[in-house]
């Protein structure tokens, strides 16, 4: 029987980040995931990218993950928000510390760095191509039986299995969920003019169009796009030739980056929202998409998961130093209180933005532009929204400040 301080079900981005955070503070973990890591390691660029906030980058640096990046990623030095192509938008820029608002990373590079860090960890054991077939959470600990017949045991279980988590469902944790009548189309474009590390969020009544700066390549200047379109139109958009799709994207951008060309396969997925009624149960906690999933309108989904990992790691490490059982109810309650309000507020704000900017008509557009111009002039409000974009608002865990636990 294999034993550790924590069992982590799910070796995705958030599960691996949590393992690194525990490892750097001396707590051991066993990661259980059915995936084949060699397939992930050899994955070609498929157009999927993630915006990693400045606070999340601090955690990746503090836990030794950042040192394994195959490429440094592209900093985001400015975010420009607009209602269509009309004048009167909103611009967010770094504060006096000159730290980038965030960094754009290809998902394959994030996975590679987190996997390399896990393999280098002294207290991380990886059980790839394995899945949990039975989990028993008792007053004395957690025992998980795997599909290969082996058994792993720990005082505490972390569920990082993603939005369709079977362990969450088996624990009877209820989920509030709904689908938006939209799908996201994701890909990568090259463009004639440099992006100058600026991210754009252009809101149309049919859905937002996000353009996110990436590192240049042999193909030229690159940006990722996340284009929300009505679900009924998604098939039509996907059936366009690369040339026709690029022409439509160039028109949506207003041509401000010159001629564009599609350089990665398009993928699409339905947009939805879900939020767990609670993120803890007996000797168990949820992190990442197992706990919550939001609209990609503000690019905060992965960062919420990293914030979960940072907070849970701190709760467990500080509990261990006090000599507490890692499954102690007071530790679970602390994590529940710490993360519940933050995730609910971010989820509510992104859902509200999605609905607000979906209102059609010139009058609604004029009101939105007026609101953005007022925010641009009101220093404290703009600073608050800037902190939200950087992931530096609220009661930050130590790792998100770049400090050791």
C-alpha positions as CSV (number, residue, x, y, z in Angstrom):
1,X,0.0,0.0,0.0
2,X,1.4,3.4,-1.1
3,X,1.0,6.2,1.5
4,X,1.4,10.0,1.3
5,X,0.1,13.1,3.0
6,X,-2.3,13.9,0.1
7,X,-3.9,11.9,-2.7
8,X,-4.7,14.1,-5.8
9,X,-7.2,12.7,-8.2
10,X,-6.4,14.4,-11.5
11,X,-3.0,15.3,-13.0
12,X,-4.1,18.3,-15.1
13,X,-2.8,21.9,-14.8
14,X,-4.3,22.6,-11.4
15,X,-3.6,19.1,-9.8
16,X,0.1,19.4,-10.8
17,X,0.4,22.9,-9.6
18,X,-1.0,21.9,-6.2
19,X,1.5,19.0,-6.0
20,X,4.4,21.4,-6.7
21,X,3.1,23.8,-4.0
22,X,2.9,20.9,-1.5
23,X,6.3,19.5,-2.5
24,X,8.2,22.8,-2.0
25,X,6.9,22.8,1.6
26,X,7.7,19.2,2.3
27,X,4.2,17.6,2.1
28,X,4.0,14.4,-0.1
29,X,1.4,13.7,-2.7
30,X,0.3,10.9,-5.0
31,X,-1.2,12.0,-8.3
32,X,-3.7,9.6,-9.9
33,X,-4.6,10.2,-13.5
34,X,-5.7,8.0,-16.5
35,X,-3.8,10.0,-19.0
36,X,-0.6,8.9,-20.8
37,X,2.0,11.6,-20.0
38,X,4.0,10.8,-23.1
39,X,1.1,11.8,-25.3
40,X,0.8,15.1,-23.4
41,X,4.6,15.6,-23.6
42,X,4.6,15.1,-27.4
43,X,1.5,17.1,-28.1
44,X,1.8,19.5,-31.0
45,X,0.5,23.1,-30.8
46,X,-3.3,22.9,-31.2
47,X,-4.2,26.6,-30.8
48,X,-5.1,26.4,-27.1
49,X,-3.5,29.0,-24.8
50,X,-4.1,30.3,-21.3
51,X,-3.7,33.7,-19.8
52,X,-1.8,33.3,-16.6
53,X,-2.3,36.3,-14.2
54,X,0.7,38.0,-12.6
55,X,-0.2,36.5,-9.2
56,X,-0.4,33.0,-10.7
57,X,3.0,33.5,-12.3
58,X,4.4,34.4,-8.9
59,X,3.2,31.0,-7.6
60,X,4.7,29.1,-10.6
61,X,8.0,30.9,-9.9
62,X,7.9,30.3,-6.1
63,X,7.2,26.6,-6.6
64,X,9.9,26.0,-9.2
65,X,7.5,25.4,-12.2
66,X,8.5,28.5,-14.1
67,X,12.1,27.2,-14.5
68,X,10.8,24.4,-16.6
69,X,9.0,26.5,-19.3
70,X,10.1,25.5,-22.8
71,X,9.4,29.1,-23.8
72,X,9.0,32.1,-21.5
73,X,5.6,33.1,-22.8
74,X,4.4,36.5,-23.9
75,X,3.8,39.2,-21.2
76,X,0.5,41.2,-21.3
77,X,1.4,44.8,-20.7
78,X,-2.0,46.3,-21.6
79,X,-5.6,45.2,-21.9
80,X,-8.0,47.2,-24.1
81,X,-11.7,46.7,-23.8
82,X,-14.1,48.0,-26.4
83,X,-17.8,47.9,-27.2
84,X,-17.5,46.8,-30.9
85,X,-15.3,49.0,-32.9
86,X,-16.8,52.2,-31.4
87,X,-14.6,54.8,-29.7
88,X,-14.6,55.2,-25.9
89,X,-13.2,52.0,-24.4
90,X,-11.2,51.1,-21.4
91,X,-7.5,50.4,-21.0
92,X,-5.7,48.6,-18.1
93,X,-2.0,48.9,-17.7
94,X,0.6,47.8,-15.1
95,X,0.9,49.8,-11.9
96,X,4.0,51.4,-10.6
97,X,5.8,48.1,-10.0
98,X,5.8,47.5,-13.7
99,X,4.8,43.9,-13.3
100,X,3.0,42.5,-16.4
101,X,-0.7,42.1,-16.0
102,X,-0.3,38.5,-17.0
103,X,1.4,36.1,-19.4
104,X,0.1,34.1,-22.3
105,X,1.3,30.5,-22.5
106,X,0.6,27.7,-24.9
107,X,-1.2,25.0,-22.9
108,X,1.3,22.4,-24.1
109,X,4.1,24.5,-22.6
110,X,2.2,24.9,-19.3
111,X,1.6,21.1,-19.2
112,X,5.3,20.4,-20.0
113,X,6.6,22.7,-17.3
114,X,4.2,21.3,-14.6
115,X,5.0,17.7,-15.6
116,X,8.7,18.3,-15.5
117,X,8.4,19.9,-12.1
118,X,6.3,17.0,-10.8
119,X,8.9,14.5,-12.1
120,X,11.7,16.5,-10.4
121,X,9.7,16.6,-7.1
122,X,11.2,14.8,-4.1
123,X,7.8,14.1,-2.6
124,X,5.5,13.6,-5.6
125,X,4.6,10.2,-6.8
126,X,2.9,9.9,-10.2
127,X,0.4,7.1,-11.0
128,X,-0.3,7.7,-14.7
129,X,-2.6,5.5,-16.7
130,X,-4.5,4.8,-13.4
131,X,-7.9,5.6,-12.2
132,X,-9.8,5.3,-8.9
133,X,-12.3,2.6,-8.8
134,X,-13.3,3.0,-5.1
135,X,-12.6,5.6,-2.5
136,X,-13.3,5.1,1.2
137,X,-13.1,8.2,3.5
138,X,-13.3,7.3,7.1
139,X,-12.4,8.9,10.4
140,X,-8.9,7.4,10.2
141,X,-8.0,8.4,6.6
142,X,-8.7,8.0,2.9
143,X,-8.1,4.7,1.0
144,X,-8.3,4.7,-2.8
145,X,-8.3,1.5,-4.8
146,X,-6.9,1.8,-8.4
147,X,-7.9,0.0,-11.5
148,X,-4.5,-1.9,-11.5
149,X,-5.4,-3.5,-8.2
150,X,-3.1,-1.3,-6.1
151,X,-4.2,0.8,-3.1
152,X,-3.1,4.3,-2.1
153,X,-3.7,5.9,1.3
154,X,-3.5,9.4,2.8
155,X,-5.2,11.5,5.5
156,X,-6.6,13.8,2.8
157,X,-8.1,13.6,-0.7
158,X,-8.0,16.4,-3.4
159,X,-10.4,16.2,-6.3
160,X,-8.9,17.8,-9.4
161,X,-10.7,15.7,-12.0
162,X,-12.3,18.5,-14.0
163,X,-15.9,19.6,-14.5
164,X,-17.3,16.1,-14.9
165,X,-15.7,14.8,-11.7
166,X,-17.0,11.4,-10.8
167,X,-15.7,11.6,-7.3
168,X,-17.6,14.9,-6.7
169,X,-20.7,13.3,-7.9
170,X,-20.2,10.2,-5.8
171,X,-19.8,12.5,-2.7
172,X,-23.2,13.9,-3.4
173,X,-22.0,17.5,-3.8
174,X,-24.7,19.5,-5.7
175,X,-23.8,21.7,-8.6
176,X,-25.5,24.8,-9.9
177,X,-25.0,24.8,-13.7
178,X,-26.4,26.3,-16.9
179,X,-25.3,26.5,-20.5
180,X,-24.9,29.8,-22.4
181,X,-26.3,29.8,-25.9
182,X,-22.8,30.3,-27.2
183,X,-19.8,28.3,-28.2
184,X,-16.1,29.4,-28.1
185,X,-13.9,29.1,-31.2
186,X,-10.3,29.0,-30.3
187,X,-7.3,29.3,-32.6
188,X,-4.1,31.3,-33.4
189,X,-3.5,34.0,-36.0
190,X,-0.5,35.6,-37.4
191,X,-0.8,39.3,-38.2
192,X,1.1,41.8,-40.2
193,X,1.7,44.3,-37.4
194,X,3.2,43.6,-33.9
195,X,0.7,43.3,-31.1
196,X,3.1,45.2,-28.7
197,X,2.0,42.9,-25.8
198,X,-1.6,44.3,-25.9
199,X,-4.6,42.0,-25.2
200,X,-8.0,43.1,-26.7
201,X,-11.5,42.2,-25.6
202,X,-14.0,43.4,-28.2
203,X,-17.7,43.0,-27.3
204,X,-20.3,42.4,-29.9
205,X,-24.0,41.6,-29.3
206,X,-23.3,38.1,-30.8
207,X,-20.5,37.5,-28.3
208,X,-17.1,38.7,-27.2
209,X,-14.0,38.5,-29.4
210,X,-10.7,38.2,-27.4
211,X,-7.3,38.7,-29.0
212,X,-4.4,37.7,-26.8
213,X,-0.7,38.3,-27.5
214,X,1.7,35.4,-28.0
215,X,5.4,35.1,-28.6
216,X,6.5,35.6,-32.2
217,X,7.4,32.5,-34.2
218,X,8.9,31.7,-37.6
219,X,5.4,32.4,-39.0
220,X,5.5,36.0,-37.7
221,X,3.6,38.0,-35.1
222,X,1.1,35.8,-33.3
223,X,-2.1,36.2,-31.2
224,X,-4.5,33.7,-29.9
225,X,-8.2,34.3,-30.4
226,X,-11.2,33.2,-28.3
227,X,-14.3,34.1,-30.2
228,X,-17.8,33.5,-28.7
229,X,-20.5,32.9,-31.3
230,X,-24.1,31.8,-31.0
231,X,-24.3,28.0,-30.7
232,X,-26.5,27.8,-33.8
233,X,-23.8,29.5,-35.8
234,X,-20.8,27.5,-34.5
235,X,-21.0,24.8,-37.2
236,X,-21.0,27.4,-39.9
237,X,-18.0,29.2,-38.5
238,X,-16.1,25.9,-38.3
239,X,-17.0,24.9,-41.8
240,X,-15.4,28.1,-43.3
241,X,-12.1,27.7,-45.0
242,X,-9.1,29.0,-43.1
243,X,-8.8,31.9,-45.5
244,X,-12.5,32.9,-45.1
245,X,-12.3,32.5,-41.3
246,X,-9.2,34.7,-41.2
247,X,-11.0,37.4,-43.3
248,X,-13.9,37.4,-40.8
249,X,-11.5,37.6,-37.9
250,X,-9.7,40.5,-39.5
251,X,-13.0,42.3,-40.0
252,X,-14.0,41.7,-36.3
253,X,-10.6,43.2,-35.3
254,X,-11.2,46.3,-37.4
255,X,-7.9,45.5,-39.3
256,X,-5.8,47.2,-36.7
257,X,-3.1,44.5,-36.9
258,X,-3.1,44.4,-40.7
259,X,-3.4,41.2,-42.7
260,X,-4.1,38.1,-40.7
261,X,-3.7,34.4,-41.4
262,X,-4.8,31.3,-39.5
263,X,-1.9,29.1,-38.3
264,X,-3.4,26.6,-35.9
265,X,-6.4,24.3,-36.2
266,X,-9.7,25.7,-34.9
267,X,-11.4,24.0,-32.0
268,X,-14.8,24.7,-30.5
269,X,-16.5,23.9,-27.2
270,X,-19.8,24.9,-25.7
271,X,-19.8,27.6,-23.0
272,X,-21.3,26.9,-19.6
273,X,-21.2,27.8,-16.0
274,X,-21.1,25.6,-12.9
275,X,-20.5,26.2,-9.2
276,X,-20.3,23.6,-6.5
277,X,-22.7,24.1,-3.5
278,X,-19.7,23.4,-1.3
279,X,-16.0,22.7,-2.1
280,X,-15.3,20.4,0.9
281,X,-16.6,17.1,2.3
282,X,-15.3,14.7,4.9
283,X,-11.5,14.5,4.4
284,X,-11.9,15.9,0.8
285,X,-11.6,19.2,-1.1
286,X,-12.4,20.3,-4.7
287,X,-10.1,22.4,-6.8
288,X,-10.2,23.9,-10.3
289,X,-13.0,22.9,-12.7
290,X,-14.2,20.2,-10.3
291,X,-15.4,23.1,-8.1
292,X,-16.3,25.8,-10.6
293,X,-16.3,26.7,-14.3
294,X,-16.9,30.2,-15.6
295,X,-17.3,32.0,-19.0
296,X,-13.9,32.7,-20.6
297,X,-14.8,36.4,-21.0
298,X,-12.2,37.6,-18.5
299,X,-9.7,34.7,-18.9
300,X,-9.8,33.8,-15.2
301,X,-10.8,30.2,-15.3
302,X,-7.4,28.6,-14.9
303,X,-6.3,31.4,-12.5
304,X,-9.2,30.5,-10.2
305,X,-7.9,27.0,-10.1
306,X,-4.4,28.2,-9.3
307,X,-5.8,30.3,-6.5
308,X,-7.6,27.2,-5.2
309,X,-4.2,25.3,-5.2
310,X,-2.3,28.1,-3.5
311,X,-4.9,28.5,-0.7
312,X,-5.3,24.8,-0.1
313,X,-1.6,24.2,0.0
314,X,-1.2,27.0,2.6
315,X,-4.1,25.6,4.7
316,X,-2.6,22.1,4.7
317,X,1.1,23.1,5.2
318,X,0.2,25.4,8.1
319,X,-2.1,22.7,9.6
320,X,0.8,20.1,9.4
321,X,3.1,22.5,11.2
322,X,0.6,22.7,14.0
323,X,0.5,19.0,14.2
324,X,-3.1,18.7,13.0
325,X,-4.5,15.8,11.1
326,X,-4.7,17.0,7.5
327,X,-8.3,15.9,7.3
328,X,-9.2,18.0,10.4
329,X,-12.6,19.8,10.0
330,X,-11.2,23.2,10.9
331,X,-8.7,23.0,8.0
332,X,-11.5,22.1,5.6
333,X,-13.6,25.0,7.0
334,X,-10.8,27.4,6.5
335,X,-10.4,26.4,2.9
336,X,-14.1,26.6,2.3
337,X,-14.4,30.1,3.7
338,X,-11.2,31.3,2.0
339,X,-12.2,30.3,-1.5
340,X,-16.0,30.3,-1.6
341,X,-16.5,34.1,-1.7
342,X,-13.7,34.8,-4.2
343,X,-15.0,32.1,-6.7
344,X,-18.6,33.2,-6.3
345,X,-17.7,36.9,-6.9
346,X,-15.6,36.1,-10.0
347,X,-18.3,33.8,-11.3
348,X,-21.1,36.4,-10.8
349,X,-19.1,39.2,-12.4
350,X,-18.2,37.2,-15.5
351,X,-21.7,36.0,-15.8
352,X,-23.0,39.6,-15.4
353,X,-20.6,40.9,-18.0
354,X,-21.6,38.2,-20.5
355,X,-25.3,39.2,-20.1
356,X,-24.6,43.0,-20.1
357,X,-22.6,43.0,-23.3
358,X,-25.0,40.7,-25.0
359,X,-27.8,43.3,-24.9
360,X,-28.4,44.5,-28.5
361,X,-29.2,48.0,-29.7
362,X,-27.5,51.3,-30.0
363,X,-28.9,52.6,-26.7
364,X,-27.4,49.7,-24.8
365,X,-24.1,50.2,-26.6
366,X,-24.0,53.9,-25.7
367,X,-24.7,53.2,-22.1
368,X,-21.8,50.6,-22.0
369,X,-19.4,53.0,-23.6
370,X,-20.4,55.8,-21.2
371,X,-19.8,53.4,-18.3
372,X,-16.4,52.4,-19.6
373,X,-15.3,56.0,-20.0
374,X,-16.4,56.8,-16.4
375,X,-14.4,53.8,-15.1
376,X,-11.4,55.0,-17.1
377,X,-11.6,58.3,-15.2
378,X,-12.3,57.0,-11.7
379,X,-9.0,56.0,-10.2
380,X,-10.0,53.7,-7.3
381,X,-12.6,51.8,-9.3
382,X,-10.2,51.3,-12.2
383,X,-7.5,50.2,-9.8
384,X,-9.9,47.6,-8.3
385,X,-10.6,46.2,-11.7
386,X,-6.9,46.2,-12.6
387,X,-6.2,44.2,-9.4
388,X,-8.9,41.7,-10.4
389,X,-7.3,41.3,-13.8
390,X,-3.9,40.6,-12.2
391,X,-5.4,38.3,-9.6
392,X,-4.0,40.4,-6.8
393,X,-7.3,41.4,-5.1
394,X,-8.7,40.0,-1.8
395,X,-6.9,37.9,0.8
396,X,-4.0,36.4,-1.3
397,X,-2.3,33.2,-0.3
398,X,1.4,33.5,0.3
399,X,2.4,31.7,-2.9
400,X,0.4,34.2,-5.0
401,X,2.4,37.0,-3.4
402,X,5.6,35.2,-4.5
403,X,6.4,34.2,-0.9
404,X,7.1,30.7,0.6
405,X,4.5,29.2,2.8
